[in-house]
Amino acid sequence: MGMVFAVFYTWILINSAIYPQLMLQTQLVTTSAADLTTGVNRVVIFGAILSALMALLSFTCVKNKKTVVSN
């Protein structure tokens, strides 16, 4: 399920930066290439933020679990 959401959000972020018609071209030049790079950059930043958030939640749950077990 996580992979489905990842592909979906990746598609949304890339489409927010570049028009779908431009993706059908065989070569991207000037602003089209810059727009695609912007979209990929958004995907990487979103993934980094999401990963950091999940790591933080994971560490919080582990800390709470140790407290419950020791009591």
PDB file of N, CA, C, O and CB in Angstrom:
ATOM      1  N   MET A   1       0.828  -1.185   0.000  1.00  0.00           N
ATOM      2  CA  MET A   1       0.000   0.000   0.000  1.00  0.00           C
ATOM      3  C   MET A   1       0.878   1.256   0.000  1.00  0.00           C
ATOM      4  O   MET A   1       0.547   2.260  -0.632  1.00  0.00           O
ATOM      5  CB  MET A   1      -0.945  -0.006   1.212  1.00  0.00           C
ATOM      6  N   GLY A   2       1.983   1.182   0.709  1.00  0.00           N
ATOM      7  CA  GLY A   2       2.891   2.323   0.763  1.00  0.00           C
ATOM      8  C   GLY A   2       3.472   2.672  -0.596  1.00  0.00           C
ATOM      9  O   GLY A   2       3.637   3.848  -0.923  1.00  0.00           O
ATOM     10  N   MET A   3       3.784   1.651  -1.388  1.00  0.00           N
ATOM     11  CA  MET A   3       4.347   1.902  -2.715  1.00  0.00           C
ATOM     12  C   MET A   3       3.320   2.554  -3.638  1.00  0.00           C
ATOM     13  O   MET A   3       3.673   3.385  -4.475  1.00  0.00           O
ATOM     14  CB  MET A   3       4.853   0.594  -3.335  1.00  0.00           C
ATOM     15  N   VAL A   4       2.059   2.182  -3.487  1.00  0.00           N
ATOM     16  CA  VAL A   4       1.001   2.783  -4.301  1.00  0.00           C
ATOM     17  C   VAL A   4       0.894   4.270  -3.986  1.00  0.00           C
ATOM     18  O   VAL A   4       0.804   5.094  -4.896  1.00  0.00           O
ATOM     19  CB  VAL A   4      -0.357   2.076  -4.056  1.00  0.00           C
ATOM     20  N   PHE A   5       0.903   4.615  -2.700  1.00  0.00           N
ATOM     21  CA  PHE A   5       0.847   6.017  -2.314  1.00  0.00           C
ATOM     22  C   PHE A   5       2.086   6.773  -2.777  1.00  0.00           C
ATOM     23  O   PHE A   5       1.981   7.925  -3.199  1.00  0.00           O
ATOM     24  CB  PHE A   5       0.694   6.140  -0.807  1.00  0.00           C
ATOM     25  N   ALA A   6       3.254   6.148  -2.705  1.00  0.00           N
ATOM     26  CA  ALA A   6       4.488   6.800  -3.139  1.00  0.00           C
ATOM     27  C   ALA A   6       4.441   7.127  -4.626  1.00  0.00           C
ATOM     28  O   ALA A   6       4.829   8.224  -5.029  1.00  0.00           O
ATOM     29  CB  ALA A   6       5.697   5.911  -2.834  1.00  0.00           C
ATOM     30  N   VAL A   7       3.973   6.196  -5.440  1.00  0.00           N
ATOM     31  CA  VAL A   7       3.872   6.445  -6.880  1.00  0.00           C
ATOM     32  C   VAL A   7       2.841   7.541  -7.152  1.00  0.00           C
ATOM     33  O   VAL A   7       3.062   8.405  -8.001  1.00  0.00           O
ATOM     34  CB  VAL A   7       3.493   5.146  -7.636  1.00  0.00           C
ATOM     35  N   PHE A   8       1.739   7.508  -6.449  1.00  0.00           N
ATOM     36  CA  PHE A   8       0.691   8.508  -6.624  1.00  0.00           C
ATOM     37  C   PHE A   8       1.193   9.908  -6.291  1.00  0.00           C
ATOM     38  O   PHE A   8       1.001  10.837  -7.075  1.00  0.00           O
ATOM     39  CB  PHE A   8      -0.513   8.167  -5.757  1.00  0.00           C
ATOM     40  N   TYR A   9       1.833  10.067  -5.139  1.00  0.00           N
ATOM     41  CA  TYR A   9       2.334  11.381  -4.745  1.00  0.00           C
ATOM     42  C   TYR A   9       3.471  11.841  -5.650  1.00  0.00           C
ATOM     43  O   TYR A   9       3.602  13.036  -5.918  1.00  0.00           O
ATOM     44  CB  TYR A   9       2.803  11.353  -3.295  1.00  0.00           C
ATOM     45  N   THR A  10       4.285  10.921  -6.118  1.00  0.00           N
ATOM     46  CA  THR A  10       5.343  11.280  -7.056  1.00  0.00           C
ATOM     47  C   THR A  10       4.739  11.827  -8.337  1.00  0.00           C
ATOM     48  O   THR A  10       5.201  12.843  -8.856  1.00  0.00           O
ATOM     49  CB  THR A  10       6.240  10.067  -7.360  1.00  0.00           C
ATOM     50  N   TRP A  11       3.719  11.170  -8.849  1.00  0.00           N
ATOM     51  CA  TRP A  11       3.054  11.616 -10.066  1.00  0.00           C
ATOM     52  C   TRP A  11       2.438  12.998  -9.872  1.00  0.00           C
ATOM     53  O   TRP A  11       2.546  13.851 -10.753  1.00  0.00           O
ATOM     54  CB  TRP A  11       1.977  10.609 -10.487  1.00  0.00           C
ATOM     55  N   ILE A  12       1.803  13.226  -8.742  1.00  0.00           N
ATOM     56  CA  ILE A  12       1.190  14.532  -8.471  1.00  0.00           C
ATOM     57  C   ILE A  12       2.255  15.631  -8.400  1.00  0.00           C
ATOM     58  O   ILE A  12       2.070  16.705  -8.972  1.00  0.00           O
ATOM     59  CB  ILE A  12       0.385  14.487  -7.154  1.00  0.00           C
ATOM     60  N   LEU A  13       3.350  15.377  -7.715  1.00  0.00           N
ATOM     61  CA  LEU A  13       4.382  16.402  -7.578  1.00  0.00           C
ATOM     62  C   LEU A  13       5.057  16.712  -8.906  1.00  0.00           C
ATOM     63  O   LEU A  13       5.342  17.875  -9.192  1.00  0.00           O
ATOM     64  CB  LEU A  13       5.420  15.964  -6.565  1.00  0.00           C
ATOM     65  N   ILE A  14       5.314  15.712  -9.708  1.00  0.00           N
ATOM     66  CA  ILE A  14       5.933  15.966 -11.013  1.00  0.00           C
ATOM     67  C   ILE A  14       4.940  16.688 -11.926  1.00  0.00           C
ATOM     68  O   ILE A  14       5.331  17.606 -12.647  1.00  0.00           O
ATOM     69  CB  ILE A  14       6.407  14.636 -11.667  1.00  0.00           C
ATOM     70  N   ASN A  15       3.676  16.297 -11.910  1.00  0.00           N
ATOM     71  CA  ASN A  15       2.679  16.976 -12.746  1.00  0.00           C
ATOM     72  C   ASN A  15       2.418  18.407 -12.298  1.00  0.00           C
ATOM     73  O   ASN A  15       1.970  19.229 -13.098  1.00  0.00           O
ATOM     74  CB  ASN A  15       1.381  16.201 -12.734  1.00  0.00           C
ATOM     75  N   SER A  16       2.692  18.720 -11.031  1.00  0.00           N
ATOM     76  CA  SER A  16       2.518  20.104 -10.583  1.00  0.00           C
ATOM     77  C   SER A  16       3.607  21.003 -11.150  1.00  0.00           C
ATOM     78  O   SER A  16       3.447  22.223 -11.179  1.00  0.00           O
ATOM     79  CB  SER A  16       2.522  20.176  -9.051  1.00  0.00           C
ATOM     80  N   ALA A  17       4.707  20.421 -11.598  1.00  0.00           N
ATOM     81  CA  ALA A  17       5.823  21.209 -12.119  1.00  0.00           C
ATOM     82  C   ALA A  17       5.884  21.222 -13.637  1.00  0.00           C
ATOM     83  O   ALA A  17       6.371  22.189 -14.222  1.00  0.00           O
ATOM     84  CB  ALA A  17       7.118  20.679 -11.574  1.00  0.00           C
ATOM     85  N   ILE A  18       5.401  20.168 -14.290  1.00  0.00           N
ATOM     86  CA  ILE A  18       5.528  20.085 -15.753  1.00  0.00           C
ATOM     87  C   ILE A  18       4.210  19.588 -16.332  1.00  0.00           C
ATOM     88  O   ILE A  18       3.551  18.728 -15.749  1.00  0.00           O
ATOM     89  CB  ILE A  18       6.707  19.140 -16.170  1.00  0.00           C
ATOM     90  N   TYR A  19       3.836  20.128 -17.468  1.00  0.00           N
ATOM     91  CA  TYR A  19       2.595  19.746 -18.122  1.00  0.00           C
ATOM     92  C   TYR A  19       2.724  18.346 -18.728  1.00  0.00           C
ATOM     93  O   TYR A  19       3.779  18.006 -19.263  1.00  0.00           O
ATOM     94  CB  TYR A  19       2.220  20.772 -19.208  1.00  0.00           C
ATOM     95  N   PRO A  20       1.678  17.537 -18.655  1.00  0.00           N
ATOM     96  CA  PRO A  20       1.733  16.180 -19.216  1.00  0.00           C
ATOM     97  C   PRO A  20       2.060  16.150 -20.709  1.00  0.00           C
ATOM     98  O   PRO A  20       2.687  15.200 -21.177  1.00  0.00           O
ATOM     99  CB  PRO A  20       0.417  15.484 -18.985  1.00  0.00           C
ATOM    100  N   GLN A  21       1.647  17.170 -21.464  1.00  0.00           N
ATOM    101  CA  GLN A  21       1.929  17.201 -22.896  1.00  0.00           C
ATOM    102  C   GLN A  21       3.437  17.288 -23.155  1.00  0.00           C
ATOM    103  O   GLN A  21       3.933  16.746 -24.143  1.00  0.00           O
ATOM    104  CB  GLN A  21       1.205  18.387 -23.556  1.00  0.00           C
ATOM    105  N   LEU A  22       4.147  17.959 -22.281  1.00  0.00           N
ATOM    106  CA  LEU A  22       5.587  18.081 -22.462  1.00  0.00           C
ATOM    107  C   LEU A  22       6.308  16.760 -22.200  1.00  0.00           C
ATOM    108  O   LEU A  22       7.393  16.528 -22.732  1.00  0.00           O
ATOM    109  CB  LEU A  22       6.136  19.160 -21.547  1.00  0.00           C
ATOM    110  N   MET A  23       5.712  15.901 -21.387  1.00  0.00           N
ATOM    111  CA  MET A  23       6.332  14.609 -21.082  1.00  0.00           C
ATOM    112  C   MET A  23       6.301  13.683 -22.304  1.00  0.00           C
ATOM    113  O   MET A  23       7.063  12.718 -22.364  1.00  0.00           O
ATOM    114  CB  MET A  23       5.618  13.940 -19.890  1.00  0.00           C
ATOM    115  N   LEU A  24       5.435  13.963 -23.269  1.00  0.00           N
ATOM    116  CA  LEU A  24       5.341  13.132 -24.467  1.00  0.00           C
ATOM    117  C   LEU A  24       6.419  13.463 -25.492  1.00  0.00           C
ATOM    118  O   LEU A  24       6.609  12.715 -26.451  1.00  0.00           O
ATOM    119  CB  LEU A  24       3.976  13.289 -25.097  1.00  0.00           C
ATOM    120  N   GLN A  25       7.120  14.566 -25.304  1.00  0.00           N
ATOM    121  CA  GLN A  25       8.171  14.946 -26.232  1.00  0.00           C
ATOM    122  C   GLN A  25       9.385  14.036 -26.053  1.00  0.00           C
ATOM    123  O   GLN A  25       9.634  13.517 -24.965  1.00  0.00           O
ATOM    124  CB  GLN A  25       8.564  16.421 -26.030  1.00  0.00           C
ATOM    125  N   THR A  26      10.126  13.855 -27.130  1.00  0.00           N
ATOM    126  CA  THR A  26      11.317  13.001 -27.052  1.00  0.00           C
ATOM    127  C   THR A  26      12.494  13.720 -26.411  1.00  0.00           C
ATOM    128  O   THR A  26      13.378  13.075 -25.847  1.00  0.00           O
ATOM    129  CB  THR A  26      11.708  12.518 -28.439  1.00  0.00           C
ATOM    130  N   GLN A  27      12.518  15.048 -26.489  1.00  0.00           N
ATOM    131  CA  GLN A  27      13.588  15.831 -25.872  1.00  0.00           C
ATOM    132  C   GLN A  27      12.977  16.996 -25.115  1.00  0.00           C
ATOM    133  O   GLN A  27      12.069  17.665 -25.609  1.00  0.00           O
ATOM    134  CB  GLN A  27      14.600  16.338 -26.936  1.00  0.00           C
ATOM    135  N   LEU A  28      13.476  17.228 -23.931  1.00  0.00           N
ATOM    136  CA  LEU A  28      13.038  18.375 -23.146  1.00  0.00           C
ATOM    137  C   LEU A  28      14.144  19.419 -23.193  1.00  0.00           C
ATOM    138  O   LEU A  28      15.289  19.130 -22.847  1.00  0.00           O
ATOM    139  CB  LEU A  28      12.701  17.967 -21.668  1.00  0.00           C
ATOM    140  N   VAL A  29      13.814  20.606 -23.611  1.00  0.00           N
ATOM    141  CA  VAL A  29      14.811  21.666 -23.711  1.00  0.00           C
ATOM    142  C   VAL A  29      14.358  22.888 -22.916  1.00  0.00           C
ATOM    143  O   VAL A  29      13.170  23.064 -22.642  1.00  0.00           O
ATOM    144  CB  VAL A  29      15.061  22.043 -25.188  1.00  0.00           C
ATOM    145  N   THR A  30      15.301  23.704 -22.561  1.00  0.00           N
ATOM    146  CA  THR A  30      15.134  24.976 -21.842  1.00  0.00           C
ATOM    147  C   THR A  30      14.186  24.864 -20.666  1.00  0.00           C
ATOM    148  O   THR A  30      14.480  24.152 -19.705  1.00  0.00           O
ATOM    149  CB  THR A  30      14.634  26.042 -22.783  1.00  0.00           C
ATOM    150  N   THR A  31      13.054  25.551 -20.718  1.00  0.00           N
ATOM    151  CA  THR A  31      12.162  25.601 -19.549  1.00  0.00           C
ATOM    152  C   THR A  31      11.518  24.253 -19.245  1.00  0.00           C
ATOM    153  O   THR A  31      11.222  23.965 -18.086  1.00  0.00           O
ATOM    154  CB  THR A  31      11.075  26.640 -19.768  1.00  0.00           C
ATOM    155  N   SER A  32      11.298  23.432 -20.251  1.00  0.00           N
ATOM    156  CA  SER A  32      10.705  22.105 -20.014  1.00  0.00           C
ATOM    157  C   SER A  32      11.625  21.247 -19.161  1.00  0.00           C
ATOM    158  O   SER A  32      11.171  20.576 -18.234  1.00  0.00           O
ATOM    159  CB  SER A  32      10.412  21.395 -21.349  1.00  0.00           C
ATOM    160  N   ALA A  33      12.905  21.266 -19.467  1.00  0.00           N
ATOM    161  CA  ALA A  33      13.868  20.499 -18.685  1.00  0.00           C
ATOM    162  C   ALA A  33      13.975  21.050 -17.270  1.00  0.00           C
ATOM    163  O   ALA A  33      14.083  20.289 -16.309  1.00  0.00           O
ATOM    164  CB  ALA A  33      15.242  20.511 -19.364  1.00  0.00           C
ATOM    165  N   ALA A  34      13.946  22.358 -17.146  1.00  0.00           N
ATOM    166  CA  ALA A  34      14.005  22.984 -15.818  1.00  0.00           C
ATOM    167  C   ALA A  34      12.768  22.634 -14.995  1.00  0.00           C
ATOM    168  O   ALA A  34      12.871  22.393 -13.792  1.00  0.00           O
ATOM    169  CB  ALA A  34      14.137  24.514 -15.948  1.00  0.00           C
ATOM    170  N   ASP A  35      11.594  22.604 -15.641  1.00  0.00           N
ATOM    171  CA  ASP A  35      10.361  22.230 -14.943  1.00  0.00           C
ATOM    172  C   ASP A  35      10.405  20.783 -14.468  1.00  0.00           C
ATOM    173  O   ASP A  35       9.971  20.480 -13.357  1.00  0.00           O
ATOM    174  CB  ASP A  35       9.151  22.441 -15.853  1.00  0.00           C
ATOM    175  N   LEU A  36      10.922  19.898 -15.295  1.00  0.00           N
ATOM    176  CA  LEU A  36      11.037  18.494 -14.889  1.00  0.00           C
ATOM    177  C   LEU A  36      11.992  18.355 -13.708  1.00  0.00           C
ATOM    178  O   LEU A  36      11.722  17.603 -12.771  1.00  0.00           O
ATOM    179  CB  LEU A  36      11.520  17.627 -16.069  1.00  0.00           C
ATOM    180  N   THR A  37      13.091  19.069 -13.752  1.00  0.00           N
ATOM    181  CA  THR A  37      14.045  19.042 -12.639  1.00  0.00           C
ATOM    182  C   THR A  37      13.397  19.561 -11.361  1.00  0.00           C
ATOM    183  O   THR A  37      13.634  19.019 -10.281  1.00  0.00           O
ATOM    184  CB  THR A  37      15.294  19.876 -12.975  1.00  0.00           C
ATOM    185  N   THR A  38      12.587  20.597 -11.474  1.00  0.00           N
ATOM    186  CA  THR A  38      11.868  21.130 -10.315  1.00  0.00           C
ATOM    187  C   THR A  38      10.918  20.080  -9.745  1.00  0.00           C
ATOM    188  O   THR A  38      10.831  19.916  -8.528  1.00  0.00           O
ATOM    189  CB  THR A  38      11.086  22.403 -10.701  1.00  0.00           C
ATOM    190  N   GLY A  39      10.208  19.370 -10.621  1.00  0.00           N
ATOM    191  CA  GLY A  39       9.292  18.321 -10.160  1.00  0.00           C
ATOM    192  C   GLY A  39      10.004  17.199  -9.447  1.00  0.00           C
ATOM    193  O   GLY A  39       9.547  16.735  -8.403  1.00  0.00           O
ATOM    194  N   VAL A  40      11.122  16.756  -9.998  1.00  0.00           N
ATOM    195  CA  VAL A  40      11.899  15.685  -9.360  1.00  0.00           C
ATOM    196  C   VAL A  40      12.458  16.173  -8.027  1.00  0.00           C
ATOM    197  O   VAL A  40      12.506  15.417  -7.057  1.00  0.00           O
ATOM    198  CB  VAL A  40      13.051  15.208 -10.289  1.00  0.00           C
ATOM    199  N   ASN A  41      12.877  17.425  -7.980  1.00  0.00           N
ATOM    200  CA  ASN A  41      13.383  17.995  -6.734  1.00  0.00           C
ATOM    201  C   ASN A  41      12.293  18.000  -5.660  1.00  0.00           C
ATOM    202  O   ASN A  41      12.563  17.698  -4.498  1.00  0.00           O
ATOM    203  CB  ASN A  41      13.907  19.425  -6.969  1.00  0.00           C
ATOM    204  N   ARG A  42      11.073  18.339  -6.046  1.00  0.00           N
ATOM    205  CA  ARG A  42       9.952  18.321  -5.094  1.00  0.00           C
ATOM    206  C   ARG A  42       9.704  16.913  -4.565  1.00  0.00           C
ATOM    207  O   ARG A  42       9.412  16.738  -3.383  1.00  0.00           O
ATOM    208  CB  ARG A  42       8.674  18.864  -5.757  1.00  0.00           C
ATOM    209  N   VAL A  43       9.817  15.918  -5.426  1.00  0.00           N
ATOM    210  CA  VAL A  43       9.616  14.531  -5.013  1.00  0.00           C
ATOM    211  C   VAL A  43      10.668  14.120  -3.986  1.00  0.00           C
ATOM    212  O   VAL A  43      10.343  13.493  -2.978  1.00  0.00           O
ATOM    213  CB  VAL A  43       9.663  13.591  -6.233  1.00  0.00           C
ATOM    214  N   VAL A  44      11.913  14.469  -4.238  1.00  0.00           N
ATOM    215  CA  VAL A  44      12.999  14.095  -3.320  1.00  0.00           C
ATOM    216  C   VAL A  44      12.825  14.796  -1.971  1.00  0.00           C
ATOM    217  O   VAL A  44      13.007  14.174  -0.924  1.00  0.00           O
ATOM    218  CB  VAL A  44      14.379  14.450  -3.935  1.00  0.00           C
ATOM    219  N   ILE A  45      12.479  16.069  -1.987  1.00  0.00           N
ATOM    220  CA  ILE A  45      12.270  16.809  -0.735  1.00  0.00           C
ATOM    221  C   ILE A  45      11.088  16.239   0.035  1.00  0.00           C
ATOM    222  O   ILE A  45      11.164  16.069   1.252  1.00  0.00           O
ATOM    223  CB  ILE A  45      12.042  18.305  -1.019  1.00  0.00           C
ATOM    224  N   PHE A  46       9.996  15.941  -0.664  1.00  0.00           N
ATOM    225  CA  PHE A  46       8.831  15.345  -0.002  1.00  0.00           C
ATOM    226  C   PHE A  46       9.187  13.997   0.622  1.00  0.00           C
ATOM    227  O   PHE A  46       8.781  13.703   1.747  1.00  0.00           O
ATOM    228  CB  PHE A  46       7.674  15.174  -1.002  1.00  0.00           C
ATOM    229  N   GLY A  47       9.943  13.183  -0.106  1.00  0.00           N
ATOM    230  CA  GLY A  47      10.361  11.885   0.423  1.00  0.00           C
ATOM    231  C   GLY A  47      11.250  12.021   1.637  1.00  0.00           C
ATOM    232  O   GLY A  47      11.128  11.243   2.583  1.00  0.00           O
ATOM    233  N   ALA A  48      12.148  12.999   1.630  1.00  0.00           N
ATOM    234  CA  ALA A  48      13.041  13.214   2.780  1.00  0.00           C
ATOM    235  C   ALA A  48      12.254  13.659   4.006  1.00  0.00           C
ATOM    236  O   ALA A  48      12.502  13.188   5.116  1.00  0.00           O
ATOM    237  CB  ALA A  48      14.119  14.259   2.441  1.00  0.00           C
ATOM    238  N   ILE A  49      11.318  14.557   3.802  1.00  0.00           N
ATOM    239  CA  ILE A  49      10.491  15.022   4.927  1.00  0.00           C
ATOM    240  C   ILE A  49       9.639  13.889   5.475  1.00  0.00           C
ATOM    241  O   ILE A  49       9.531  13.721   6.690  1.00  0.00           O
ATOM    242  CB  ILE A  49       9.590  16.193   4.492  1.00  0.00           C
ATOM    243  N   LEU A  50       9.039  13.116   4.590  1.00  0.00           N
ATOM    244  CA  LEU A  50       8.206  11.993   5.017  1.00  0.00           C
ATOM    245  C   LEU A  50       9.037  10.936   5.752  1.00  0.00           C
ATOM    246  O   LEU A  50       8.586  10.385   6.756  1.00  0.00           O
ATOM    247  CB  LEU A  50       7.503  11.363   3.805  1.00  0.00           C
ATOM    248  N   SER A  51      10.235  10.655   5.264  1.00  0.00           N
ATOM    249  CA  SER A  51      11.105   9.686   5.923  1.00  0.00           C
ATOM    250  C   SER A  51      11.525  10.165   7.307  1.00  0.00           C
ATOM    251  O   SER A  51      11.537   9.384   8.259  1.00  0.00           O
ATOM    252  CB  SER A  51      12.339   9.417   5.070  1.00  0.00           C
ATOM    253  N   ALA A  52      11.866  11.439   7.422  1.00  0.00           N
ATOM    254  CA  ALA A  52      12.248  11.990   8.723  1.00  0.00           C
ATOM    255  C   ALA A  52      11.077  11.935   9.702  1.00  0.00           C
ATOM    256  O   ALA A  52      11.259  11.620  10.878  1.00  0.00           O
ATOM    257  CB  ALA A  52      12.742  13.437   8.568  1.00  0.00           C
ATOM    258  N   LEU A  53       9.892  12.238   9.219  1.00  0.00           N
ATOM    259  CA  LEU A  53       8.705  12.177  10.067  1.00  0.00           C
ATOM    260  C   LEU A  53       8.433  10.750  10.547  1.00  0.00           C
ATOM    261  O   LEU A  53       8.137  10.538  11.723  1.00  0.00           O
ATOM    262  CB  LEU A  53       7.489  12.716   9.312  1.00  0.00           C
ATOM    263  N   MET A  54       8.529   9.784   9.653  1.00  0.00           N
ATOM    264  CA  MET A  54       8.301   8.387  10.026  1.00  0.00           C
ATOM    265  C   MET A  54       9.377   7.887  10.997  1.00  0.00           C
ATOM    266  O   MET A  54       9.069   7.123  11.912  1.00  0.00           O
ATOM    267  CB  MET A  54       8.271   7.501   8.771  1.00  0.00           C
ATOM    268  N   ALA A  55      10.625   8.304  10.810  1.00  0.00           N
ATOM    269  CA  ALA A  55      11.692   7.917  11.737  1.00  0.00           C
ATOM    270  C   ALA A  55      11.425   8.497  13.117  1.00  0.00           C
ATOM    271  O   ALA A  55      11.609   7.814  14.124  1.00  0.00           O
ATOM    272  CB  ALA A  55      13.067   8.386  11.216  1.00  0.00           C
ATOM    273  N   LEU A  56      10.994   9.746  13.170  1.00  0.00           N
ATOM    274  CA  LEU A  56      10.677  10.379  14.450  1.00  0.00           C
ATOM    275  C   LEU A  56       9.531   9.654  15.147  1.00  0.00           C
ATOM    276  O   LEU A  56       9.597   9.399  16.349  1.00  0.00           O
ATOM    277  CB  LEU A  56      10.318  11.857  14.243  1.00  0.00           C
ATOM    278  N   LEU A  57       8.494   9.326  14.406  1.00  0.00           N
ATOM    279  CA  LEU A  57       7.375   8.581  14.988  1.00  0.00           C
ATOM    280  C   LEU A  57       7.803   7.197  15.458  1.00  0.00           C
ATOM    281  O   LEU A  57       7.334   6.720  16.491  1.00  0.00           O
ATOM    282  CB  LEU A  57       6.242   8.454  13.976  1.00  0.00           C
ATOM    283  N   SER A  58       8.674   6.562  14.719  1.00  0.00           N
ATOM    284  CA  SER A  58       9.163   5.242  15.088  1.00  0.00           C
ATOM    285  C   SER A  58       9.946   5.286  16.392  1.00  0.00           C
ATOM    286  O   SER A  58       9.744   4.448  17.272  1.00  0.00           O
ATOM    287  CB  SER A  58      10.029   4.671  13.977  1.00  0.00           C
ATOM    288  N   PHE A  59      10.839   6.264  16.516  1.00  0.00           N
ATOM    289  CA  PHE A  59      11.620   6.386  17.752  1.00  0.00           C
ATOM    290  C   PHE A  59      10.735   6.738  18.946  1.00  0.00           C
ATOM    291  O   PHE A  59      10.993   6.282  20.060  1.00  0.00           O
ATOM    292  CB  PHE A  59      12.712   7.445  17.586  1.00  0.00           C
ATOM    293  N   THR A  60       9.709   7.536  18.730  1.00  0.00           N
ATOM    294  CA  THR A  60       8.784   7.886  19.800  1.00  0.00           C
ATOM    295  C   THR A  60       8.030   6.655  20.288  1.00  0.00           C
ATOM    296  O   THR A  60       7.856   6.477  21.493  1.00  0.00           O
ATOM    297  CB  THR A  60       7.801   8.957  19.327  1.00  0.00           C
ATOM    298  N   CYS A  61       7.582   5.811  19.374  1.00  0.00           N
ATOM    299  CA  CYS A  61       6.852   4.598  19.749  1.00  0.00           C
ATOM    300  C   CYS A  61       7.745   3.622  20.488  1.00  0.00           C
ATOM    301  O   CYS A  61       7.297   2.981  21.438  1.00  0.00           O
ATOM    302  CB  CYS A  61       6.262   3.928  18.515  1.00  0.00           C
ATOM    303  N   VAL A  62       9.008   3.491  20.072  1.00  0.00           N
ATOM    304  CA  VAL A  62       9.932   2.584  20.740  1.00  0.00           C
ATOM    305  C   VAL A  62      10.182   3.063  22.156  1.00  0.00           C
ATOM    306  O   VAL A  62      10.233   2.246  23.076  1.00  0.00           O
ATOM    307  CB  VAL A  62      11.258   2.475  19.964  1.00  0.00           C
ATOM    308  N   LYS A  63      10.339   4.355  22.360  1.00  0.00           N
ATOM    309  CA  LYS A  63      10.575   4.909  23.696  1.00  0.00           C
ATOM    310  C   LYS A  63       9.372   4.640  24.594  1.00  0.00           C
ATOM    311  O   LYS A  63       9.543   4.236  25.744  1.00  0.00           O
ATOM    312  CB  LYS A  63      10.860   6.429  23.618  1.00  0.00           C
ATOM    313  N   ASN A  64       8.167   4.856  24.091  1.00  0.00           N
ATOM    314  CA  ASN A  64       6.954   4.614  24.881  1.00  0.00           C
ATOM    315  C   ASN A  64       6.792   3.125  25.187  1.00  0.00           C
ATOM    316  O   ASN A  64       6.323   2.779  26.271  1.00  0.00           O
ATOM    317  CB  ASN A  64       5.710   5.139  24.135  1.00  0.00           C
ATOM    318  N   LYS A  65       7.162   2.245  24.276  1.00  0.00           N
ATOM    319  CA  LYS A  65       7.035   0.806  24.472  1.00  0.00           C
ATOM    320  C   LYS A  65       7.971   0.326  25.580  1.00  0.00           C
ATOM    321  O   LYS A  65       7.590  -0.527  26.383  1.00  0.00           O
ATOM    322  CB  LYS A  65       7.330   0.060  23.165  1.00  0.00           C
ATOM    323  N   LYS A  66       9.182   0.859  25.631  1.00  0.00           N
ATOM    324  CA  LYS A  66      10.129   0.474  26.683  1.00  0.00           C
ATOM    325  C   LYS A  66       9.620   0.906  28.051  1.00  0.00           C
ATOM    326  O   LYS A  66       9.806   0.178  29.027  1.00  0.00           O
ATOM    327  CB  LYS A  66      11.513   1.090  26.416  1.00  0.00           C
ATOM    328  N   THR A  67       8.989   2.059  28.149  1.00  0.00           N
ATOM    329  CA  THR A  67       8.459   2.535  29.414  1.00  0.00           C
ATOM    330  C   THR A  67       7.348   1.639  29.914  1.00  0.00           C
ATOM    331  O   THR A  67       7.289   1.355  31.111  1.00  0.00           O
ATOM    332  CB  THR A  67       7.958   3.954  29.277  1.00  0.00           C
ATOM    333  N   VAL A  68       6.470   1.185  29.046  1.00  0.00           N
ATOM    334  CA  VAL A  68       5.354   0.333  29.417  1.00  0.00           C
ATOM    335  C   VAL A  68       5.864  -1.045  29.867  1.00  0.00           C
ATOM    336  O   VAL A  68       5.351  -1.606  30.834  1.00  0.00           O
ATOM    337  CB  VAL A  68       4.370   0.190  28.236  1.00  0.00           C
ATOM    338  N   VAL A  69       6.863  -1.586  29.174  1.00  0.00           N
ATOM    339  CA  VAL A  69       7.390  -2.909  29.495  1.00  0.00           C
ATOM    340  C   VAL A  69       8.090  -2.883  30.847  1.00  0.00           C
ATOM    341  O   VAL A  69       7.982  -3.842  31.611  1.00  0.00           O
ATOM    342  CB  VAL A  69       8.359  -3.391  28.398  1.00  0.00           C
ATOM    343  N   SER A  70       8.802  -1.808  31.160  1.00  0.00           N
ATOM    344  CA  SER A  70       9.555  -1.764  32.412  1.00  0.00           C
ATOM    345  C   SER A  70       8.647  -1.576  33.621  1.00  0.00           C
ATOM    346  O   SER A  70       9.033  -1.931  34.735  1.00  0.00           O
ATOM    347  CB  SER A  70      10.580  -0.648  32.364  1.00  0.00           C
ATOM    348  N   ASN A  71       7.461  -1.030  33.432  1.00  0.00           N
ATOM    349  CA  ASN A  71       6.526  -0.836  34.553  1.00  0.00           C
ATOM    350  C   ASN A  71       5.840  -2.127  34.814  1.00  0.00           C
ATOM    351  O   ASN A  71       5.005  -2.211  35.715  1.00  0.00           O
ATOM    352  CB  ASN A  71       5.493   0.279  34.269  1.00  0.00           C
TER     353      ASN A  71
END
